[in-house]
């Protein structure tokens, strides 16, 4: 009997340790996730544009496919790589992040360039001639997962830097919780946003009160503008995040003059407004300057990407001009 009681006491002790470890992981994940809030918002703003132009019935399946790709990016690809780099080659993290930031700058700048100088993609035009919406959806999903990979890499890196874990197992568990939690938050929000017009249509037809039907009609009318605004915000977010990654990377590599100037200019802007607006004005000024730099860098990359890198990729993949 005493042996049984001793065993039960040991089991209880193990359970307490396990519960404590779970609490530690959740607490660390919450702290690390809070550090990534800015990139999470950017991710949520970028994603809705990938379902624009598709039939309503395809919106949730597309978001689900992108969300699955995002989980694969974070858990299968990025988590082990982040742990390996952090523990064995931390000097590689900054250059890799700068490459990802450059991709975001290119993506954002290319969209603005297309608005300023409208031009068609012969690949897309060929798809339209074939009337192949399935192939277009496939390309959209691939593009979304590719962009998600860059943003996810930034999220996982920021989270890893914020984790104060005693061992690699705690780091792994915390990063996994952050990755899954961020994916749920981002793509759950996106799903609600893109289906809000359907909710409005349902209310407009079926609500039992005039107020409910009016709310439904308001949602239906408002959502096209909301989606367009989110598309603009998403482009700006890519430039802001991409530019800030490049500038921070330059500072880490010893080229901090631009980052220092931006900090000083933003600080001056903050002190030029009333005290209650100081922090907000400073943040907006810095984000704007990071975004302007991202746009300029993206414009520099457009000819390099379209004239050199894309043809090289096309040559190896037998799809000339694809980028």
TAKA-V455125 format. One line per field, one symbol per residue. ss: DSSP state (H for helix, E for strand, - for the rest). burial: 1 if it has 9 or more other ideal C-beta (glycine too) atoms within 8 Angstrom, else 0. A space follows every 10 residues. Layout:
# TAKA-V455125
ss=???
burial=???
This chain:
# TAKA-V455125
ss=-HHHHHHHHH HHHHHHHHHH HHHHHHHHHH HHHHH-HHHH HHHHHHHHHH H----HHHHH HHHHHHHHHH HHHHHHHHHH HHHHHHHH-- HHHHHHHHHH HHHHHHHHHH HHHHHH---- -HHHHHHHHH --HHHHHHHH HHHHHHHHHH HHHHHHHHHH HH-----HHH HHHHHHHHHH HHHHHHHHHH HHHH-HHHHH HHHHHH---H HHHHHHHHHH HHHHHHHHHH HHHHHHHHHH HHHHHHHHHH HH----HHHH HHHHHHHHHH ----HHHHHH HHHHHHHHHH HHHHHHHHHH HHHHHHHHHH HHHHHHH--- ---
burial=0000000000 0000000000 1001110110 1110110011 1111111111 1001000111 0111111011 1111101110 0111110000 0011111101 1111111111 1111000000 0011101000 0000111011 1011101111 1111111111 0110100001 1111111111 1110111011 1011111011 1111001000 0110111111 0110011001 1011111111 1111111111 1000000111 0110111011 0000000100 1111111011 1111101110 1101110111 1011000000 110
